Amino acid sequence: MKILSLLKKNLLLQIRDYWALIITVVLGPFFVFIYWMILIGLPSYYNILVINNDKGAHGKLFVEMCQTDNRIFETMHIKLISSVDSGKQTLKKRNADAMIILPENFSQTIENLIAQTDTVVPKVHFMGEKSNTRYLVGVITSYTSVDAYIKYLTKAKEPWTMVETFIDEEKIKRSDFDMQVPGIIILSVIMLLFSAGMIIIRDIEDKTLQRLKLSKMTIFDYISGVTLSQVIVGIISVLLTYLIAAMLGFKSLGTVSSLIIVCIVAFIGIIGITFIVVSFCRNATIFVLAGQVPLFILIFFSGAMMPIPRNPMFEIYGNGVCWNDLLPTGMSITALNAIFNDGKSVFELSFPLIYSG
């Protein structure tokens, strides 16, 4: 029964190597809890803005249908607004998922189609952010409602035309690759976790830290030295990442200096997390294992690898704050998107920078 003996031996070794055991067993349930924290309270319906420019009655009747029909109301909540600019700002803050603009001739063209006196069909505009995962479903929901309303009245197969505009592509056209670049840059920022951690761990294992203490070095001196060295490494990593992306066709409306400043703020947060993790580790092996936890959290829940739906818990000066914004890189991706897509400077991104810092 050598198998049972080996099983007993391996189980005992696994218990002794408790860090690896804890991470393996707890990481999955912990991620489930984190996802629940991020998505808790996220509505099952989609918030749709409507600008009713219609001069007739059908625009108003369509809005009333969406607000009173229980089947539609379960999946879509309508809010009437009057300004396209204010609607765009609401969409960018992710306080709404999509926007519908009914044209001035909405009723007239429908009546003409019913009477078969004209073949001109109404053009309904839809707006949203391509990078917003909720827009993809929200626009389908609102499209279905518009389509059902017009087809019911006209009995035609194609009685209207959809015009779609992505507000995050108004200034520059974005490919799928371009949409991923901000997250990849933040990934290079996050990887500073191991670079900084290994320096500190080596100082501990080689007794360098004890010798530095004898030189009357202060804690501030040590933290500053590590931070400055890692900021330099991080800047090189970010610039190299940005350069390769630019060589492959990526274009930014903002400046490289704005990119660097946003990343430096994120560097400081990552280095702070590194010091916290290292304080619980005796050697490099334990650090590599323990460092997986914050690494995975930062990669998956800051939006670096995949978009995370924004579900604001509260607002600060009109800016929604979500659970994943508590991470040091949470708002960095939002800031980078504003730099790359809208050409904003760091002076226009004061809230994300101050909050991340």
TAKA-V250251 format. One record per run of one state. SS is the DSSP state (helix for helix, strand for strand, loop for the rest). FROM is the first residue (numbers start at 1). TO is the last residue. If there is no record, write none. Layout:
SS_FROM_TO ; SS_FROM_TO
This chain:
loop_1_1 ; helix_2_16 ; loop_17_17 ; helix_18_39 ; loop_40_45 ; strand_46_52 ; loop_53_57 ; helix_58_68 ; loop_69_69 ; helix_70_75 ; strand_76_80 ; loop_81_83 ; helix_84_92 ; loop_93_97 ; strand_98_102 ; loop_103_105 ; helix_106_115 ; loop_116_121 ; strand_122_128 ; loop_129_132 ; helix_133_154 ; loop_155_159 ; strand_160_166 ; helix_167_169 ; loop_170_175 ; helix_176_190 ; loop_191_191 ; helix_192_205 ; loop_206_207 ; helix_208_214 ; loop_215_218 ; helix_219_247 ; loop_248_255 ; helix_256_278 ; loop_279_283 ; helix_284_301 ; loop_302_313 ; strand_314_316 ; loop_317_318 ; strand_319_321 ; loop_322_322 ; helix_323_326 ; loop_327_331 ; helix_332_342 ; loop_343_345 ; helix_346_348 ; loop_349_349 ; helix_350_356 ; loop_357_357
